[in-house]
Amino acid sequence: MQINQVGMTRAHYTPGSAGRIRMVVLHATAGRFPSDFNWLRNGGGDIARTWVSIHYYITKSGEISQMVADANIAWHAGQSTWIVDGQRIEYSVGCNPVSVGIELENLNNGRDPYPQAQYAAALWLTRRLVGRYNVPRSQLVRHLDIAPRRKIDPAGFPWARFVSEVYNFAPPPVPPVAPLPRLEPLPSSAQLRELLIDLAYRAVGSAYPAGWPVLQETVSLHTGMPVAAVTAPPPPTPAEFPERDARAVDMTGQPPFIIEIYGRDLFYAPTANPEQLQRLSNTQPPLRDGLLQVLFLTADPANGFRPDWAFHQFYLEHMTEIGVPVGPNHRLPGATSNGQTYACQHFGLDSLCSPVGQWSTIIRLSDLTRDMYSGDPHPPLERELRALLLNDLYQNRIGQNFDQNALFNRYAIQENLGAPIGRAEFQEINGERIVAMPFALDTIYARVPSDGNWGRVGIARLTDLLAPES
C-alpha cells in the first residue's frame, strides 16, 4: 500500500519528535469524502476552539493520506485521558502529545459500514505504526476510549477483531538469517584509525583536514561519516587551520564558512572562528536557505534545492532522520512488473521514491528493507521496487549492483548504516590483512580470513575506535 503525502493548508499542529509516540488513536470523521477530508486538511474551523488536525486519513476506498508528519503533534484527541506506559495522562492535557491519530471516512452513526478496502488499509497502516514505534496493545485505542464522555467514534467499527489482527500478524514463513557476528576491534592504534579515516574522506574526493576535528564531533553526535566534499581537499600542512581561507564557501550576505557534509547533517563554522561548529538542522532562515542550496547543489548540480518538490519538503520535515542528499533527483531505470515507473532521490540514511506523476505519494526504502533478512513480509511488487532502489543506489554510489548476500551490504542493512559512500578496499596493517568500506553512518572493517571462509568473519566499526576518545 501507499501513503499520499498531502500536508496541511494551515499549520494547525505542534512541532515534535518521533520519540514522543506511545499511542495510536482511531477516529471516524462523521462525514463524507471530500468535504471531511478538506475540512481536516484545512485545520478545521476559523476560530481556535474548532481548530483540528490529523496524521492520517483513510477513505472508504482504502486510500491513505498523511496530513501531519508522525513526529509532529496533531490536534485530534482533545481533552482525553489514558494510562500510557504506567502513567495516567491528565484529562485537561490530553493524549495528543504522545499519540498518532487516524481518521476513517465514516458517518459515525453505527450503521454506516467500513468497507473491506478501508479496513485493510487501516490494518496495514496501524500494524506499520505500532511496529515502528513499539506501541503496546493497551495503547492502541479508539477516540471513545480516551474521551468517553464526549466521543463515540469510530462507531460500529469491529474493534475487537481489528486489535486482534493488528497484534497477531504473522509474516510469511521466511527462514530467518542469523545476525552477523561482531568483531573485536583490532588493537586501537593511530595507524589503524588514520587508515580508516583516510578511506572515509578519500571516498568523497577529500582528505582528513588537519586541525579540523569535526569527525570526532560527528561521532559523539551519531551523525556519521563524510559523504560529500563541498570544496577541494586542503593542502597538506602541519600548521593549524592553514587551509581555512582557501576552503571557505561564500554565500551572499554571510561571512565565509568552512563546510563539511556528513551522513546525517551538514556542519559549518565561520573561517574566523572555526571552533564555533554549527549544524544545518539547528539553523533558521535565511542562513538555512543558503546552506540548503549548497547542500543540494553538491548532490544535484542541475536542480539544487527546490522547496516546491515533494522530496525536498519531506526532507525538511525529516532532516536528521533521512540524512543529507547523496545523489540527484532522477527516474529509476526499469519498472515493476505492473509497468509502474518511479522517480527517486537518495539520501544518506534513506531513499525516497514516488510513482511517476503521483508526486504526493512518497515511499521510503527503509520501509521496504525492514525485516528483509528476518521473515521478509513484503509483497512481490514491493520487493521489486526495493531491488530497483537498492541497485540504483549502489550503482550510483559505487558502480555495482546491490548484492544481498555480500557481507558488508547485509551488515549495513541490518544495522541501518545508510548509503554506501565508497567501495570496499583491502589494506594491510601490522601484518594483518583487513577489508574496509565506508557507509553514511560508519566505516566498517573485517579481518580477511586466511582460509577464505567469510561465513565466520565478524565486523567492527571505526566509531568503536573513536568513541572512547570522544
N, C-alpha and C positions, 0 to 999 in steps of 0.2 A: 504494500500500500504506500501511498504518497501523501505528503503533507504540503498544502499550499501555504506559502508564507505571504500573508496579506497585510499584516501590520494594522495599526490604528490610525484613523484620520485625526484623532485628538489624543494627546499623551495622557490618558486617564489611567495611569498606573504609577507605581513607585519603583525606582531602580533598586535592584537587589543582586544576590549572587546565588548560584545553583546550590551551594551548601545549605541554604535555608530550607530546602524542600523535604518535608517529612510526611505529607498527606497528599491524597488525590481526592477531589470532591466532584461528584457528578450532579449536574443540574438539568432541568428541562426549561426551554425558553418561554413556554406559554404563548407561542406564536408560530408563524409560518415563514419559511424562506421565500423571498429575500428580505422581507420587512424586518424580521427579528435579527437577521444577520447584519443588516445595515445599521440598525439601532445599536447593536453591541459594538460594531466596528467604530461607530461614531462616538462611543463612550457614554451612551445613554442620553438623558435629557440635558437641558441647558442650565439647570440650577444644581448646586452642589449635592443636594440630598438625592438626586436621581442619577448622579454620575456612576458609571459601571464599566467593567471591562472583564474579559475572559481570556484565558490562554488558548483554548481550542474550542472550535465549533464544528459539529458534525451534522450534516444534512440527513434527511431520510434516505437519500440515495447512497449514503456512505461516504460522501466527500468530506475530507478533513481539512480545515483551515486553521492556521495559527495566527492569532492576532497580537499576542503578547509573548515575548521570549520567556522560556521557563524560568530563567534566572530572576526576572523582574516580578514584582508583586502586583498581580491583577486584583481588581476590586470586585470580587464576585461573591464572597461569603457573607459580608456584612457582620452584624452582631451575631456571634456564634461562640460555642464552647465545645471542647472535646479534651480527652486525655491524650496527650501527644508525648511519646517517649517517657511516660510516667508522670508528667506534669500537666495539671489542668490549665487550659487556656481560659483567661477571664472573658466573660461574655462581651464586655464593652470593648476589649482589644480585638477579639475575633480571630479567625483562623487564616485570614489572608496571608500573614507574614510567613506561614510555614507550609503553604499548600499550592497545588496546581489545580486549576478549575477546568472542567469540560462541560460545555453546553450541548445538549441534544435538541435538535429541532422537534418540538412536540407541543401540542396544545395543553398538556399537563392537566387533563381533566379525568385521567384514569381510564378513559375509553379509547383515546387516540393511540393507535398501535405504534410500536417501534419496529420497523421492517427489518428483515434479516440482514440486509446490506448495512444498515445503520448499526445494528447490534454487533455485527462482525467488525466494523470499523472501530467502535468503542472498545471492544475486547482487545483488538490489536494495539490500539493506542495506549490503553490502560496497562496492558502487560509490559509494553515498552517503558512506560513511566515508572511503574513500581519496580521493574528490574533495574533501570538506570539509577534510581535514587534510593533503592533498598527500602521501599515503603512496606511496613508490615501489614498483615491482613487487617488488623484492628484499626488502621489509619487510612484505609480505603473506605470512603463514606459517601452518603447522599447528603444533599443540602438539608433535607428534612431531619437527618440525624443530628446535625450540629446546630440547627435553629428550629427545633420542633414547635415552638410557639408561633413561629412566623411563616414557615415554609412547608410545602408538601411535595416538592419536586425531588426526583423525577417520578411523578405519579404513574402507577401502572407498569413501571419498569421491572422486569424479572430479576430482582436484586440478588436473591439467594443463589440462583443459578449462575448469575454473572460473576459474583465474588468467587464461587467455587471454581469456575472455569478460568478466571484470572490466575488463581494461585495453584491450580492443579495442572497447569500447562506442562505437557511433556513433549520436548522436541523429538523429531525423528531419531531413531536409534542409530547414531553415527559413532563408531568406536572412538572414544576419547584418546587424545595424544598426550602422553606423559609430559609434564613440564620439563623444559630443558634444564640441565644441571648448571648451577653457578660455579664459577671457577674462583678459587682463592687467588686474589691478585698476586702477580709476581712481586717479589720484594720491591717495595717502593724505592725508586731512585730518581734522581734528577734526569738521568739519561732516558728512562722509560717514560716519564711524564713529558719531557720535551719532545720525544719521538711521537707520542700520541697527539699532543697539542699541535705539533707541526703538521701532522697529517690532516687534522681538522681544518686548519687555516689554509693549507695548500689546496684542499678540495674546493675551496671557493675562490681560488686565484689570489690569495692574500698571503700574509705571513704574520706570525705572532708578534704584535707590536711591542717592542721593548719599552718598559716603563708605562704601559697602558694596561693595567691588570684587570681589565673588565671581565675576562673569563672567570677569574675567581669569584667575582660578584655574581655572575650568571649562575654559577654552580650553587652558591648559597641561596639564590632565589629560585632555583629549579627552572631557569629559563633557557638552558640548553647550550648548544654548540653554535659557532658561527655558521650562517647559511648563505650569506652573500657578501660581496665586497663592494662597498659604496665608492671607495677611492682606490687608487693604485697602492700596492704594498709599500710600506715605509722603507727607506734605505737602511741597511744595517749600520748601526752606530751605537756605541756604548753610552752616549750622553742621554740624559733623561729628557724625554719628550722632544727630541730634536726635530722630529718629523711632523709635529702637530700643525704648523702653518701650511706645509705642503699638502697635508691630508685634509685640510679644512673644507667643509661644504658651506657655500654661501647661499643664503636664502634672503630674498628681498625683505628689508626692514628688520633683519635679525643679525646678531653677531655671528661670525663664523663658528661652525661646530665641528667637532670630531664625532663621527657617527659609525656605529657598528651594529650589524643586524644579526640577531641570534634567533634560535628556533621559536621562542615564544614571544619575543618583543624586540623593539629597536631601542638601543641605548645611545645617548648623546651627552656631550658636555661641551661647554664653550672652550675654545682653544686657550683663552686666557686663564681659565680655572678648570683644568681637566679633572680635578678631584670632585667637581660638582656633577657627578654622574646622575642622569635622569632617564626615565623610561617614557616611551611614547604613550603607553596605556594609561599613564597618570597625567598626561599633558592635555591642556584645554586649548580650544581655538583662541587666536588664529595660528599660533605656532604649530598646533597639532596638524592643521591643514597642510602646512608646508612640509612637515615631516611625512605625512601620508603620501604626498606626491613623490618625495624622494624614495620612500619605501616601495611604492607600487611601480614607479618608473624603473627601479632596479630590476624588478621581476618581469615587468611587461612594458618595455620602452615604447611600444606603439600606442598604448592606451593609458598608462598611469592609473591614478585613482579616479574612478567615476562614481560620484555619490548617488547617481540615479540608477546604478546597476544593482540588481538583487544580491549578487555575490558580495559586493562591497558593503552594502547595507548590513548584510548578515555578519560580515567581518567586524563592523563597528560594534555590534551587539555581543560578539563572542571573541574579542581580540586575543586575549591570552589563552582562551580555550582551544582555538583552532590554529593559533600561531601566525607567523608572518607569511606573506605570499612568497612562493618559491618558483613560480612559473607564470606564464601569460594565460589570459582568458582565451580559450580555444575550443574547437569542436573535437570530440573524441573520434579517433579513426575507427570505422566499423560501426555496427549497430547490434542491438539484441535481436533474438530470433523473431520477435514480433515486428521488426522493422523500425523500432524506435531509435532515433539518434539523440545524442546528448552534447551539451556544452559543459565545460568544466574549467575549474581553476584549482591548482594545487597550492596548499599552504603547508607550513612546517609541520603541523600536528594533525592535519586532516585535509581531505579534498572535498570540494563541493561540486555537484553537477545538477543540471536541470534538463528535462526533456526539451528539445529544441522547440521554441515557440511557447513553452509553458514556464516562463521565467520566474513566476512566483512559487513554483514547486522546487524546493531545494532538498537534495538528497546528500547525506554525508557518508563518506567512505567508512568512517568509524562505526556507523550503524551496520554496515554490510560486513565488516570484519569481526564484529563482536561474536564470540563463540565459534570462530572459524576453525579453530583447532581442537574444539571440545564439544562435540554434539551439535554441529552446524545446523540451525533450524531454518536457514534462508531458502525460499522457493527458487526454482531454476532461473527465472528471469533476474532475480536479484543477484544470484551467483554469476550470471553472465555479465551483468553491469559491474560487479566487483572485479571480475577478471579484466574487463576493459579499463577500468580506472587504475588498477594496480600496474598493469602492463604499461599504460601511458605514463604513469608516474615514474616508474623505474626506467623506461626508455628515455624520457626527457631528462632525468637526473643523472643516470649512469650509463645510458646507451644499451641497456639489457632488459629483456622481458623479466617480469617477476617470476621467480622460481619458488613455488610454495614449499618445497622440501629443503631449500637451501638453509643452512644452519643460521646464518645471521638474519636472513629475511624472516624466518619463523620467529626467532627471538624478538626481533623488532616489533612484529605484530603483537605477540603475546605480552610484551612489556610496554606497549604504546610509546615507542621511541620516535614515531613520526617518520617523515620522509627521509630516504637515503640522500646524503649530501655528496658522497663520493664513492668510488669503487673500493673494494677490499684490496689491501696491499699486504704483501709479505715482507717482513723485516727480521733481522737477527739482532738479538741483544743478549749480552753476557753468555754467548754460546747457545742460546735457545732461539728457535725459530718461532715467530708469532705471526698471526694474520690479524689485521685490524681494519675496521670500517666505520666511518663517521655517519651518524644519523642526526636528525634535528635536535634531539634531546640528550644525546650522549655519543661518545665514541666507544665502541666495544671491541674487545680483542680476545684471542684464544691462543693457546699453545698449539702448534702444528703437531699432530700425532705422528710419532716415529713409525708406527705400524700402519698408517694410512686409514685407521678406523675412526671416522669422525662421529660415530654414534655415541661415544662416551666422552666427547670433548665438552668441557664446561666453558662458560663465557664470563668475562669480567668487564668492568666499565672504567673508563677514565675518571669519572666522578668519584669512584671509590678511592682513587689515589689522591684526588684533590680535596675531597670533603674534610678530612681531618685537619687541614690547614686553613679551612675557611672560617 
